[in-house]
């Protein structure tokens, strides 16, 4: 029998049984009533068998096989499974501070008109408190523009959602498997979701930063393709809702993607060209900015060993 709860904590999982146990324990120590919903995204058989043992009256463990692979679909399955009026999302290697849900429920009582409440979160390496570094700095304004330039002011786990707000948005875009959290928050900001920024709150989630491999840090074909999907979905959103200045900001994402490929993916000229073609196709009036980007990237690739650093310094100096 499930325990009634106000908040559902949804945790997508893939092959992290040991870390997941720590994550669940950090949720179960909360003084506020909550329900944990773990959605496994096709882990190896031994991992799946282990995490099934974590299920009890407060922890629900699901295994999904339908829809596209990735955290977006898993998170949607989780929040849709719950009937709790409030939802937050937690990665399977991160931890809640013992005061987290109590603090967040107090914010609901203080600001009942909001649809979502946003809190600061801290990074950690081995144990909470070993890094006193915020995941990012929040401000009182300019949130949307920061999402548009890949400087998200808050993390996936920063937000406590009213379930009805997620229903209005349709949850995560399951076509977006990289940057899905930023996509959701951008749609929410464009869609009039009322955010309450709790900038003075004590950070209440600890986001792990370690040397372990993370799926979103790789350069697999799957990940690189998902980044292109993210660009397309963002362009569709901006073309429909954005202002001219916001659209210009978003087009800068295509250039940043090309630079990412240039820096991080050896032999990436073919993929760079694919991004440039997509940019031109989705923004046919890109104009001079597109041509300048093409020239810069062609020179940077051709002179990578000798002039590349100078080109980058020059560009950074001009932007500054």
SEDRENBA-978018 format. One line per 4 residues: number of its first residue (from 1); for each residue z, y, x negated of N, C-alpha, C. Coordinates in nm, 2 decimals, decimal comma, m for minus. Layout:
N
NUM = Z/Y/X/Z/Y/X/Z/Y/X | ...
% end
This chain:
320
1 = 0,00/m0,12/m0,08/0,00/0,00/0,00/0,00/0,13/m0,09 | m0,09/0,22/m0,06/m0,10/0,34/m0,14/0,01/0,44/m0,10 | 0,06/0,51/m0,20/0,16/0,62/m0,18/0,09/0,74/m0,13 | 0,13/0,81/m0,02/0,07/0,94/0,02/0,08/1,04/m0,09
5 = m0,02/1,12/m0,11/m0,02/1,22/m0,22/m0,10/1,34/m0,18 | m0,07/1,45/m0,25/m0,15/1,58/m0,23/m0,27/1,59/m0,32 | m0,25/1,54/m0,44/m0,36/1,55/m0,55/m0,41/1,42/m0,59 | m0,54/1,41/m0,60/m0,61/1,30/m0,66/m0,65/1,33/m0,80
9 = m0,61/1,26/m0,90/m0,65/1,28/m1,04/m0,76/1,17/m1,06 | m0,89/1,22/m1,08/m1,00/1,13/m1,09/m1,04/1,11/m1,24 | m1,04/0,99/m1,29/m1,07/0,96/m1,43/m1,19/0,87/m1,45 | m1,30/0,92/m1,49/m1,41/0,83/m1,53/m1,38/0,75/m1,66
13 = m1,42/0,62/m1,66/m1,38/0,54/m1,78/m1,50/0,46/m1,83 | m1,51/0,45/m1,96/m1,60/0,36/m2,03/m1,55/0,32/m2,16 | m1,51/0,19/m2,17/m1,47/0,13/m2,30/m1,36/0,21/m2,37 | m1,25/0,25/m2,30/m1,14/0,32/m2,37/m1,01/0,27/m2,31
17 = m0,99/0,14/m2,30/m0,88/0,08/m2,23/m0,75/0,13/m2,29 | m0,74/0,13/m2,42/m0,61/0,17/m2,48/m0,58/0,32/m2,46 | m0,68/0,41/m2,47/m0,65/0,55/m2,45/m0,63/0,57/m2,30 | m0,70/0,50/m2,22/m0,68/0,52/m2,07/m0,54/0,49/m2,03
21 = m0,48/0,39/m2,09/m0,34/0,36/m2,06/m0,25/0,48/m2,08 | m0,27/0,55/m2,19/m0,19/0,66/m2,23/m0,22/0,78/m2,13 | m0,35/0,79/m2,09/m0,39/0,89/m1,99/m0,32/0,87/m1,86 | m0,33/0,75/m1,81/m0,26/0,72/m1,68/m0,11/0,74/m1,69
25 = m0,05/0,70/m1,80/0,10/0,72/m1,81/0,13/0,87/m1,80 | 0,05/0,95/m1,86/0,08/1,10/m1,86/0,07/1,15/m1,71 | m0,01/1,09/m1,63/m0,02/1,13/m1,49/0,10/1,08/m1,41 | 0,13/0,96/m1,44/0,24/0,90/m1,36/0,38/0,96/m1,39
29 = 0,39/1,04/m1,50/0,52/1,10/m1,53/0,54/1,23/m1,45 | 0,43/1,27/m1,37/0,44/1,40/m1,29/0,55/1,39/m1,19 | 0,62/1,50/m1,16/0,72/1,50/m1,05/0,65/1,52/m0,92 | 0,53/1,57/m0,91/0,46/1,59/m0,79/0,39/1,46/m0,75
33 = 0,38/1,43/m0,62/0,31/1,31/m0,58/0,16/1,32/m0,60 | 0,10/1,22/m0,66/m0,04/1,22/m0,69/m0,09/1,08/m0,68 | m0,22/1,07/m0,68/m0,29/0,94/m0,68/m0,39/0,94/m0,79 | m0,39/0,83/m0,87/m0,48/0,82/m0,98/m0,60/0,73/m0,94
37 = m0,72/0,78/m0,96/m0,84/0,70/m0,93/m0,92/0,69/m1,05 | m0,93/0,57/m1,11/m1,01/0,54/m1,23/m1,14/0,48/m1,18 | m1,25/0,53/m1,23/m1,38/0,48/m1,19/m1,45/0,43/m1,32 | m1,46/0,30/m1,33/m1,52/0,24/m1,45/m1,68/0,25/m1,44
41 = m1,74/0,29/m1,55/m1,88/0,31/m1,55/m1,95/0,20/m1,63 | m1,91/0,07/m1,60/m1,98/m0,04/m1,66/m1,93/m0,08/m1,79 | m1,80/m0,07/m1,82/m1,74/m0,11/m1,95/m1,77/m0,26/m1,98 | m1,75/m0,30/m2,10/m1,76/m0,44/m2,14/m1,66/m0,52/m2,06
45 = m1,69/m0,65/m2,05/m1,62/m0,74/m1,96/m1,47/m0,74/m2,00 | m1,44/m0,74/m2,13/m1,30/m0,75/m2,17/m1,22/m0,62/m2,14 | m1,29/m0,51/m2,15/m1,23/m0,38/m2,12/m1,21/m0,37/m1,97 | m1,30/m0,41/m1,89/m1,29/m0,41/m1,74/m1,17/m0,50/m1,70
49 = m1,16/m0,61/m1,76/m1,05/m0,70/m1,72/m0,91/m0,64/m1,76 | m0,91/m0,57/m1,87/m0,78/m0,50/m1,91/m0,74/m0,39/m1,81 | m0,84/m0,31/m1,78/m0,80/m0,19/m1,70/m0,77/m0,23/m1,55 | m0,82/m0,34/m1,51/m0,78/m0,39/m1,37/m0,63/m0,41/m1,36
53 = m0,57/m0,44/m1,48/m0,42/m0,46/m1,48/m0,34/m0,34/m1,46 | m0,41/m0,22/m1,47/m0,34/m0,09/m1,45/m0,32/m0,05/m1,31 | m0,39/m0,12/m1,22/m0,39/m0,09/m1,07/m0,25/m0,12/m1,01 | m0,20/m0,02/m0,93/m0,08/m0,05/m0,85/m0,09/0,04/m0,73
57 = 0,03/0,07/m0,67/0,03/0,15/m0,54/m0,01/0,29/m0,56 | 0,00/0,34/m0,69/m0,04/0,48/m0,72/m0,17/0,49/m0,80 | m0,22/0,38/m0,85/m0,34/0,38/m0,94/m0,44/0,29/m0,87 | m0,56/0,35/m0,84/m0,67/0,27/m0,79/m0,78/0,26/m0,90
61 = m0,82/0,14/m0,92/m0,92/0,11/m1,03/m1,05/0,06/m0,96 | m1,16/0,14/m0,97/m1,29/0,10/m0,91/m1,39/0,07/m1,02 | m1,49/m0,01/m0,99/m1,60/m0,04/m1,08/m1,73/m0,01/m1,00 | m1,80/0,08/m1,05/m1,92/0,12/m0,98/m2,05/0,07/m1,05
65 = m2,15/0,04/m0,97/m2,28/m0,01/m1,03/m2,40/0,06/m0,97 | m2,38/0,15/m0,87/m2,49/0,21/m0,80/m2,51/0,35/m0,86 | m2,62/0,41/m0,84/m2,65/0,54/m0,89/m2,67/0,55/m1,04 | m2,71/0,67/m1,09/m2,73/0,69/m1,23/m2,60/0,67/m1,31
69 = m2,61/0,62/m1,43/m2,50/0,60/m1,52/m2,45/0,74/m1,57 | m2,32/0,75/m1,59/m2,27/0,87/m1,65/m2,15/0,92/m1,57 | m2,08/1,02/m1,63/m1,96/1,07/m1,56/m1,98/1,14/m1,43 | m2,09/1,20/m1,41/m2,11/1,27/m1,28/m2,10/1,18/m1,16
73 = m2,17/1,07/m1,17/m2,16/0,97/m1,06/m2,02/0,92/m1,05 | m1,96/0,89/m1,16/m1,83/0,83/m1,15/m1,73/0,92/m1,09 | m1,73/1,05/m1,13/m1,64/1,15/m1,07/m1,67/1,17/m0,92 | m1,79/1,16/m0,88/m1,82/1,18/m0,74/m1,76/1,06/m0,66
77 = m1,78/0,94/m0,71/m1,73/0,82/m0,65/m1,58/0,83/m0,63 | m1,51/0,89/m0,73/m1,37/0,90/m0,73/m1,32/1,00/m0,63 | m1,37/1,12/m0,63/m1,31/1,22/m0,53/m1,35/1,18/m0,39 | m1,47/1,12/m0,37/m1,51/1,08/m0,24/m1,42/0,97/m0,18
81 = m1,37/0,89/m0,27/m1,29/0,77/m0,23/m1,15/0,82/m0,18 | m1,11/0,93/m0,23/m0,97/0,98/m0,19/m0,97/1,07/m0,07 | m0,86/1,07/0,00/m0,84/1,16/0,12/m0,75/1,27/0,08 | m0,71/1,28/m0,05/m0,62/1,39/m0,09/m0,68/1,53/m0,07
85 = m0,61/1,63/m0,03/m0,67/1,76/0,00/m0,70/1,83/m0,13 | m0,65/1,79/m0,25/m0,68/1,86/m0,37/m0,72/1,75/m0,48 | m0,81/1,80/m0,57/m0,86/1,70/m0,67/m0,87/1,77/m0,80 | m0,83/1,69/m0,91/m0,86/1,74/m1,04/m0,93/1,62/m1,12
89 = m1,00/1,66/m1,22/m1,07/1,56/m1,30/m1,01/1,56/m1,44 | m0,99/1,44/m1,49/m0,93/1,42/m1,63/m1,02/1,32/m1,70 | m1,05/1,35/m1,83/m1,12/1,25/m1,91/m1,03/1,14/m1,95 | m1,08/1,02/m1,98/m1,00/0,90/m2,01/m0,93/0,90/m2,14
93 = m0,95/1,01/m2,23/m0,88/1,01/m2,35/m0,79/1,14/m2,36 | m0,77/1,21/m2,25/m0,69/1,33/m2,25/m0,56/1,31/m2,18 | m0,47/1,40/m2,18/m0,33/1,39/m2,13/m0,29/1,51/m2,05 | m0,21/1,48/m1,95/m0,15/1,59/m1,87/m0,01/1,62/m1,93
97 = 0,02/1,75/m1,94/0,16/1,79/m1,97/0,25/1,75/m1,85 | 0,37/1,72/m1,87/0,46/1,68/m1,77/0,48/1,77/m1,66 | 0,45/1,90/m1,68/0,47/2,01/m1,58/0,33/2,04/m1,50 | 0,23/1,97/m1,53/0,09/2,00/m1,49/0,08/2,02/m1,34
101 = 0,10/1,91/m1,27/0,08/1,91/m1,12/0,18/2,00/m1,05 | 0,30/2,01/m1,10/0,40/2,09/m1,04/0,35/2,24/m1,05 | 0,30/2,28/m1,17/0,26/2,41/m1,19/0,13/2,44/m1,10 | 0,05/2,34/m1,09/m0,07/2,37/m1,01/m0,05/2,38/m0,86
105 = 0,04/2,29/m0,81/0,08/2,30/m0,67/0,15/2,44/m0,64 | 0,22/2,49/m0,74/0,29/2,62/m0,72/0,18/2,73/m0,71 | 0,07/2,71/m0,78/m0,03/2,81/m0,78/m0,10/2,81/m0,64 | m0,11/2,69/m0,58/m0,17/2,68/m0,45/m0,08/2,76/m0,35
109 = 0,05/2,74/m0,36/0,14/2,81/m0,27/0,13/2,96/m0,29 | 0,11/3,01/m0,42/0,11/3,15/m0,45/m0,02/3,21/m0,41 | m0,13/3,14/m0,42/m0,27/3,19/m0,39/m0,34/3,10/m0,30 | m0,29/3,09/m0,17/m0,35/2,99/m0,08/m0,49/3,02/m0,03
113 = m0,54/3,14/m0,06/m0,67/3,18/m0,01/m0,78/3,13/m0,11 | m0,74/3,08/m0,22/m0,84/3,03/m0,32/m0,90/2,89/m0,28 | m1,02/2,87/m0,34/m1,08/2,73/m0,32/m1,06/2,65/m0,45 | m1,03/2,71/m0,56/m1,01/2,64/m0,69/m0,92/2,73/m0,78
117 = m0,84/2,66/m0,85/m0,74/2,73/m0,94/m0,77/2,68/m1,08 | m0,78/2,78/m1,18/m0,82/2,74/m1,31/m0,71/2,78/m1,41 | m0,68/2,68/m1,50/m0,57/2,69/m1,59/m0,62/2,67/m1,73 | m0,54/2,73/m1,83/m0,58/2,71/m1,97/m0,54/2,57/m2,01
121 = m0,61/2,51/m2,11/m0,58/2,38/m2,16/m0,58/2,39/m2,31 | m0,51/2,30/m2,38/m0,50/2,30/m2,52/m0,57/2,18/m2,59 | m0,62/2,20/m2,71/m0,67/2,09/m2,78/m0,56/2,01/m2,85 | m0,58/1,88/m2,88/m0,49/1,81/m2,97/m0,57/1,71/m3,05
125 = m0,51/1,66/m3,16/m0,58/1,56/m3,24/m0,51/1,42/m3,23 | m0,39/1,41/m3,26/m0,32/1,28/m3,25/m0,21/1,28/m3,14 | m0,14/1,39/m3,12/m0,04/1,40/m3,02/m0,03/1,54/m2,97 | 0,00/1,56/m2,84/0,01/1,70/m2,79/0,10/1,79/m2,87
129 = 0,04/1,91/m2,90/0,12/2,01/m2,98/0,08/2,01/m3,12 | 0,00/1,91/m3,17/m0,03/1,92/m3,32/m0,14/2,02/m3,34 | m0,21/2,06/m3,24/m0,31/2,18/m3,26/m0,27/2,28/m3,15 | m0,24/2,40/m3,19/m0,21/2,50/m3,10/m0,33/2,59/m3,08
133 = m0,43/2,53/m3,03/m0,56/2,59/m3,01/m0,61/2,57/m2,87 | m0,63/2,68/m2,80/m0,69/2,67/m2,66/m0,83/2,61/m2,66 | m0,86/2,54/m2,56/m1,00/2,49/m2,55/m1,10/2,60/m2,55 | m1,07/2,71/m2,48/m1,14/2,83/m2,48/m1,05/2,94/m2,41
137 = m1,09/3,06/m2,44/m1,02/3,18/m2,38/m1,07/3,21/m2,25 | m0,99/3,23/m2,15/m1,03/3,28/m2,02/m1,01/3,43/m2,01 | m1,10/3,49/m1,93/m1,09/3,64/m1,90/m1,08/3,66/m1,75 | m1,07/3,78/m1,71/m1,06/3,82/m1,57/m1,20/3,83/m1,51
141 = m1,31/3,84/m1,59/m1,44/3,86/m1,53/m1,54/3,80/m1,63 | m1,67/3,80/m1,59/m1,78/3,76/m1,67/m1,79/3,61/m1,69 | m1,73/3,53/m1,60/m1,73/3,39/m1,61/m1,87/3,33/m1,60 | m1,94/3,37/m1,50/m2,08/3,31/m1,48/m2,17/3,34/m1,60
145 = m2,17/3,46/m1,65/m2,25/3,49/m1,77/m2,21/3,41/m1,89 | m2,08/3,37/m1,90/m2,04/3,29/m2,01/m2,09/3,15/m2,00 | m2,09/3,10/m1,88/m2,15/2,96/m1,85/m2,30/2,97/m1,89 | m2,36/3,08/m1,86/m2,51/3,08/m1,88/m2,55/3,08/m2,03
149 = m2,45/3,12/m2,11/m2,48/3,12/m2,26/m2,41/3,02/m2,33 | m2,36/2,91/m2,26/m2,29/2,80/m2,33/m2,16/2,84/m2,39 | m2,09/2,93/m2,33/m1,96/2,97/m2,37/m1,86/2,95/m2,26 | m1,85/2,83/m2,20/m1,77/2,81/m2,08/m1,63/2,85/m2,10
153 = m1,58/2,94/m2,00/m1,44/2,99/m2,02/m1,34/2,89/m1,99 | m1,37/2,78/m1,92/m1,27/2,68/m1,89/m1,33/2,54/m1,89 | m1,24/2,44/m1,90/m1,28/2,30/m1,92/m1,29/2,23/m1,79 | m1,35/2,11/m1,78/m1,35/2,03/m1,66/m1,21/2,01/m1,60
157 = m1,11/1,98/m1,69/m0,98/1,95/m1,64/m0,90/2,08/m1,61 | m0,96/2,19/m1,64/m0,89/2,32/m1,61/m0,87/2,34/m1,46 | m0,97/2,29/m1,39/m0,98/2,33/m1,24/m0,91/2,23/m1,15 | m0,83/2,28/m1,06/m0,78/2,21/m0,95/m0,86/2,25/m0,83
161 = m0,93/2,16/m0,77/m1,02/2,19/m0,66/m0,96/2,16/m0,52 | m0,99/2,24/m0,43/m0,97/2,21/m0,29/m1,08/2,11/m0,25 | m1,05/2,00/m0,19/m1,15/1,90/m0,16/m1,26/1,96/m0,08 | m1,23/2,04/0,01/m1,33/2,10/0,10/m1,44/2,18/0,01
165 = m1,39/2,24/m0,10/m1,49/2,31/m0,19/m1,59/2,21/m0,25 | m1,54/2,10/m0,30/m1,62/2,00/m0,35/m1,72/1,95/m0,25 | m1,68/1,93/m0,12/m1,76/1,89/m0,02/m1,88/1,99/0,01 | m1,84/2,12/0,00/m1,94/2,23/0,02/m2,05/2,22/m0,09
169 = m2,00/2,19/m0,21/m2,09/2,19/m0,33/m2,17/2,06/m0,34 | m2,12/1,95/m0,27/m2,18/1,82/m0,29/m2,13/1,75/m0,42 | m2,03/1,80/m0,48/m1,97/1,74/m0,60/m2,06/1,77/m0,72 | m2,05/1,68/m0,82/m2,13/1,69/m0,94/m2,28/1,66/m0,91
173 = m2,37/1,72/m0,98/m2,51/1,69/m0,98/m2,53/1,56/m1,06 | m2,56/1,45/m1,00/m2,57/1,32/m1,07/m2,69/1,31/m1,15 | m2,79/1,40/m1,14/m2,90/1,40/m1,23/m2,86/1,46/m1,37 | m2,75/1,54/m1,37/m2,71/1,60/m1,50/m2,60/1,52/m1,56
177 = m2,63/1,46/m1,67/m2,53/1,37/m1,74/m2,48/1,44/m1,87 | m2,53/1,55/m1,90/m2,47/1,63/m2,01/m2,46/1,77/m1,96 | m2,34/1,83/m1,97/m2,31/1,96/m1,92/m2,29/1,96/m1,77 | m2,25/1,84/m1,72/m2,24/1,83/m1,57/m2,12/1,92/m1,52
181 = m2,02/1,94/m1,60/m1,91/2,03/m1,56/m1,95/2,17/m1,55 | m2,03/2,22/m1,65/m2,08/2,36/m1,65/m2,17/2,38/m1,53 | m2,26/2,28/m1,50/m2,35/2,28/m1,39/m2,27/2,30/m1,26 | m2,16/2,22/m1,24/m2,08/2,23/m1,12/m2,02/2,37/m1,11
185 = m1,96/2,42/m1,21/m1,89/2,55/m1,21/m1,99/2,67/m1,19 | m2,11/2,65/m1,24/m2,22/2,76/m1,22/m2,25/2,76/m1,07 | m2,28/2,64/m1,01/m2,31/2,63/m0,87/m2,20/2,69/m0,78 | m2,07/2,66/m0,83/m1,96/2,71/m0,75/m1,95/2,86/m0,75
189 = m1,98/2,92/m0,87/m1,97/3,07/m0,89/m2,08/3,13/m0,81 | m2,20/3,08/m0,82/m2,32/3,13/m0,74/m2,29/3,11/m0,59 | m2,22/3,00/m0,55/m2,20/2,97/m0,41/m2,09/3,03/m0,34 | m2,02/3,12/m0,41/m1,91/3,19/m0,35/m1,78/3,12/m0,34
193 = m1,76/3,01/m0,42/m1,63/2,95/m0,43/m1,53/3,05/m0,49 | m1,42/3,06/m0,43/m1,31/3,16/m0,47/m1,22/3,09/m0,58 | m1,24/3,14/m0,70/m1,16/3,09/m0,81/m1,04/3,18/m0,83 | m0,93/3,12/m0,86/m0,81/3,19/m0,90/m0,78/3,16/m1,04
197 = m0,80/3,25/m1,13/m0,78/3,23/m1,28/m0,63/3,25/m1,31 | m0,57/3,14/m1,36/m0,42/3,14/m1,39/m0,41/3,17/m1,54 | m0,45/3,28/m1,59/m0,46/3,31/m1,73/m0,33/3,31/m1,80 | m0,22/3,35/m1,73/m0,09/3,35/m1,79/m0,01/3,22/m1,78
201 = m0,07/3,12/m1,72/0,00/2,99/m1,70/0,02/2,92/m1,84 | 0,12/2,84/m1,84/0,13/2,75/m1,96/0,02/2,65/m1,96 | m0,05/2,63/m2,07/m0,15/2,52/m2,08/m0,09/2,39/m2,04 | m0,16/2,32/m1,95/m0,10/2,20/m1,89/m0,18/2,07/m1,90
205 = m0,29/2,08/m1,97/m0,37/1,96/m2,01/m0,40/1,96/m2,16 | m0,40/1,85/m2,22/m0,43/1,83/m2,36/m0,56/1,76/m2,38 | m0,65/1,82/m2,44/m0,79/1,77/m2,46/m0,80/1,72/m2,60 | m0,83/1,59/m2,61/m0,83/1,52/m2,74/m0,95/1,57/m2,82
209 = m0,93/1,59/m2,95/m1,03/1,62/m3,05/m1,00/1,53/m3,17 | m1,08/1,43/m3,19/m1,06/1,34/m3,30/m1,19/1,31/m3,37 | m1,19/1,22/m3,47/m1,31/1,18/m3,54/m1,38/1,07/m3,47 | m1,33/1,02/m3,36/m1,39/0,91/m3,29/m1,52/0,95/m3,23
213 = m1,61/0,86/m3,22/m1,74/0,89/m3,16/m1,72/0,92/m3,01 | m1,79/1,02/m2,96/m1,80/1,05/m2,82/m1,94/1,04/m2,78 | m1,96/1,00/m2,65/m2,10/0,98/m2,61/m2,18/1,11/m2,60 | m2,11/1,22/m2,57/m2,18/1,35/m2,56/m2,20/1,41/m2,70
217 = m2,15/1,35/m2,81/m2,17/1,41/m2,94/m2,29/1,34/m3,01 | m2,35/1,24/m2,95/m2,45/1,16/m3,02/m2,59/1,23/m3,00 | m2,69/1,16/m3,06/m2,83/1,21/m3,05/m2,92/1,10/m3,00 | m2,87/1,02/m2,91/m2,95/0,91/m2,85/m3,06/0,97/m2,77
221 = m3,17/0,89/m2,75/m3,28/0,94/m2,66/m3,22/0,97/m2,52 | m3,13/0,89/m2,47/m3,07/0,91/m2,34/m3,00/1,05/m2,33 | m2,92/1,08/m2,43/m2,85/1,21/m2,43/m2,95/1,32/m2,45 | m3,05/1,31/m2,54/m3,14/1,42/m2,55/m3,22/1,45/m2,43
225 = m3,26/1,34/m2,36/m3,33/1,36/m2,23/m3,25/1,42/m2,13 | m3,12/1,39/m2,13/m3,03/1,44/m2,03/m3,01/1,59/m2,05 | m3,02/1,64/m2,17/m3,01/1,78/m2,20/m3,13/1,85/m2,14 | m3,25/1,79/m2,14/m3,36/1,86/m2,08/m3,35/1,86/m1,92
229 = m3,29/1,76/m1,87/m3,26/1,76/m1,72/m3,17/1,88/m1,69 | m3,06/1,90/m1,78/m2,97/2,01/m1,76/m3,04/2,14/m1,76 | m3,14/2,16/m1,85/m3,21/2,28/m1,85/m3,29/2,30/m1,72 | m3,36/2,20/m1,67/m3,44/2,21/m1,55/m3,35/2,24/m1,43
233 = m3,24/2,17/m1,42/m3,15/2,19/m1,30/m3,10/2,33/m1,31 | m3,06/2,38/m1,42/m3,01/2,52/m1,43/m3,12/2,62/m1,40 | m3,24/2,60/m1,44/m3,35/2,69/m1,41/m3,37/2,69/m1,26 | m3,37/2,58/m1,20/m3,39/2,58/m1,05/m3,28/2,66/m0,98
237 = m3,16/2,65/m1,03/m3,05/2,73/m0,98/m3,07/2,88/m1,00 | m3,10/2,91/m1,12/m3,12/3,06/m1,15/m3,24/3,12/m1,08 | m3,35/3,04/m1,07/m3,47/3,10/m1,00/m3,43/3,13/m0,85 | m3,34/3,05/m0,79/m3,31/3,07/m0,65/m3,20/3,17/m0,63
241 = m3,10/3,18/m0,72/m2,98/3,26/m0,70/m2,97/3,38/m0,80 | m3,02/3,36/m0,92/m2,99/3,45/m1,03/m3,06/3,59/m1,02 | m2,99/3,68/m1,09/m3,05/3,81/m1,11/m3,15/3,81/m1,23 | m3,23/3,91/m1,25/m3,32/3,92/m1,36/m3,24/3,90/m1,50
245 = m3,13/3,97/m1,51/m3,05/3,96/m1,63/m2,99/3,82/m1,65 | m2,95/3,76/m1,55/m2,90/3,63/m1,56/m3,01/3,53/m1,59 | m3,12/3,55/m1,54/m3,24/3,46/m1,57/m3,27/3,47/m1,72 | m3,27/3,59/m1,77/m3,30/3,61/m1,92/m3,19/3,54/m2,00
249 = m3,07/3,55/m1,96/m2,96/3,48/m2,03/m2,98/3,33/m2,03 | m3,02/3,27/m1,92/m3,04/3,13/m1,91/m3,16/3,08/m2,00 | m3,26/3,16/m2,00/m3,38/3,12/m2,09/m3,34/3,11/m2,23 | m3,23/3,18/m2,27/m3,19/3,16/m2,41/m3,14/3,02/m2,44
253 = m3,11/2,94/m2,33/m3,06/2,81/m2,35/m3,18/2,72/m2,40 | m3,30/2,75/m2,37/m3,41/2,67/m2,42/m3,42/2,69/m2,57 | m3,40/2,82/m2,62/m3,40/2,84/m2,76/m3,29/2,78/m2,83 | m3,17/2,78/m2,77/m3,05/2,71/m2,83/m3,08/2,56/m2,84
257 = m3,14/2,51/m2,74/m3,17/2,36/m2,75/m3,26/2,33/m2,86 | m3,36/2,42/m2,88/m3,45/2,40/m3,00/m3,38/2,41/m3,13 | m3,29/2,50/m3,14/m3,21/2,52/m3,26/m3,12/2,40/m3,28 | m3,06/2,35/m3,17/m2,98/2,23/m3,18/m3,06/2,11/m3,24
261 = m3,18/2,09/m3,19/m3,27/1,99/m3,24/m3,30/2,01/m3,39 | m3,33/2,13/m3,42/m3,36/2,17/m3,56/m3,25/2,14/m3,66 | m3,12/2,17/m3,61/m3,01/2,15/m3,70/m2,96/2,01/m3,70 | m2,96/1,94/m3,58/m2,89/1,81/m3,57/m2,97/1,69/m3,56
265 = m3,10/1,70/m3,53/m3,19/1,58/m3,51/m3,30/1,58/m3,61 | m3,30/1,50/m3,71/m3,40/1,49/m3,81/m3,54/1,46/m3,75 | m3,64/1,51/m3,80/m3,78/1,48/m3,75/m3,79/1,52/m3,60 | m3,74/1,63/m3,56/m3,74/1,67/m3,42/m3,85/1,76/m3,37
269 = m3,95/1,78/m3,46/m4,05/1,88/m3,42/m4,12/1,84/m3,28 | m4,14/1,72/m3,26/m4,20/1,67/m3,13/m4,11/1,71/m3,02 | m3,98/1,69/m3,03/m3,89/1,72/m2,92/m3,88/1,87/m2,90 | m3,88/1,95/m3,01/m3,88/2,09/m3,00/m4,00/2,14/m2,92
273 = m4,12/2,09/m2,95/m4,24/2,13/m2,88/m4,22/2,09/m2,73 | m4,16/1,98/m2,70/m4,14/1,94/m2,56/m4,05/2,04/m2,49 | m3,95/2,09/m2,56/m3,86/2,19/m2,50/m3,94/2,32/m2,47 | m4,02/2,36/m2,57/m4,10/2,48/m2,56/m4,19/2,47/m2,44
277 = m4,26/2,36/m2,43/m4,35/2,34/m2,31/m4,28/2,34/m2,18 | m4,16/2,28/m2,18/m4,08/2,29/m2,05/m4,04/2,43/m2,02 | m3,99/2,50/m2,12/m3,96/2,65/m2,10/m4,08/2,72/m2,04 | m4,20/2,71/m2,10/m4,31/2,78/m2,05/m4,35/2,73/m1,91
281 = m4,34/2,61/m1,88/m4,37/2,56/m1,75/m4,27/2,61/m1,64 | m4,15/2,61/m1,67/m4,05/2,65/m1,57/m4,03/2,80/m1,57 | m4,07/2,87/m1,67/m4,06/3,01/m1,67/m4,19/3,07/m1,73 | m4,29/3,06/m1,64/m4,43/3,11/m1,69/m4,44/3,25/m1,73
285 = m4,34/3,33/m1,69/m4,34/3,48/m1,73/m4,24/3,50/m1,85 | m4,21/3,40/m1,92/m4,12/3,42/m2,03/m4,17/3,52/m2,13 | m4,30/3,53/m2,15/m4,36/3,63/m2,23/m4,33/3,63/m2,37 | m4,30/3,75/m2,43/m4,29/3,77/m2,57/m4,18/3,69/m2,63
289 = m4,07/3,67/m2,56/m3,96/3,59/m2,61/m4,00/3,45/m2,64 | m4,08/3,39/m2,56/m4,13/3,26/m2,58/m4,22/3,25/m2,71 | m4,31/3,35/m2,73/m4,39/3,35/m2,85/m4,31/3,37/m2,97 | m4,21/3,46/m2,97/m4,13/3,48/m3,09/m4,05/3,36/m3,12
293 = m4,00/3,29/m3,02/m3,93/3,16/m3,05/m4,02/3,06/m3,11 | m4,15/3,05/m3,06/m4,24/2,95/m3,11/m4,27/2,98/m3,26 | m4,29/3,11/m3,29/m4,32/3,15/m3,43/m4,20/3,12/m3,52 | m4,08/3,16/m3,48/m3,96/3,14/m3,56/m3,94/2,99/m3,59
297 = m3,95/2,91/m3,48/m3,93/2,76/m3,50/m4,03/2,70/m3,59 | m4,16/2,74/m3,57/m4,26/2,68/m3,66/m4,24/2,71/m3,80 | m4,20/2,84/m3,83/m4,17/2,88/m3,97/m4,05/2,81/m4,02 | m3,95/2,80/m3,94/m3,82/2,73/m3,98/m3,85/2,59/m4,01
301 = m3,93/2,52/m3,93/m3,96/2,38/m3,96/m4,04/2,36/m4,09 | m4,14/2,45/m4,11/m4,23/2,44/m4,22/m4,16/2,47/m4,35 | m4,06/2,56/m4,35/m4,00/2,61/m4,47/m3,85/2,57/m4,47 | m3,82/2,45/m4,41/m3,69/2,42/m4,39/m3,60/2,41/m4,52
305 = m3,66/2,36/m4,62/m3,58/2,34/m4,75/m3,55/2,47/m4,82 | m3,64/2,57/m4,80/m3,63/2,69/m4,89/m3,59/2,82/m4,81 | m3,66/2,84/m4,69/m3,64/2,97/m4,62/m3,55/2,95/m4,50 | m3,52/2,83/m4,46/m3,45/2,81/m4,33/m3,32/2,89/m4,32
309 = m3,24/2,88/m4,43/m3,11/2,95/m4,42/m3,13/3,10/m4,41 | m3,23/3,16/m4,48/m3,25/3,30/m4,47/m3,29/3,34/m4,33 | m3,38/3,26/m4,27/m3,42/3,28/m4,13/m3,30/3,29/m4,04 | m3,21/3,19/m4,06/m3,10/3,19/m3,97/m3,01/3,31/m3,99
313 = m2,98/3,34/m4,11/m2,90/3,46/m4,14/m2,96/3,59/m4,08 | m3,09/3,60/m4,10/m3,16/3,72/m4,04/m3,15/3,72/m3,89 | m3,16/3,61/m3,82/m3,15/3,61/m3,68/m3,01/3,64/m3,63 | m2,91/3,58/m3,70/m2,77/3,61/m3,67/m2,74/3,76/m3,69
317 = m2,79/3,81/m3,79/m2,76/3,95/m3,82/m2,82/4,04/m3,72 | m2,94/4,01/m3,67/m3,00/4,09/m3,57/m2,92/4,08/m3,44 | m2,88/3,96/m3,40/m2,80/3,94/m3,28/m2,67/4,01/m3,28 | m2,61/4,02/m3,41/m2,48/4,08/m3,42/m2,49/4,23/m3,41
% end
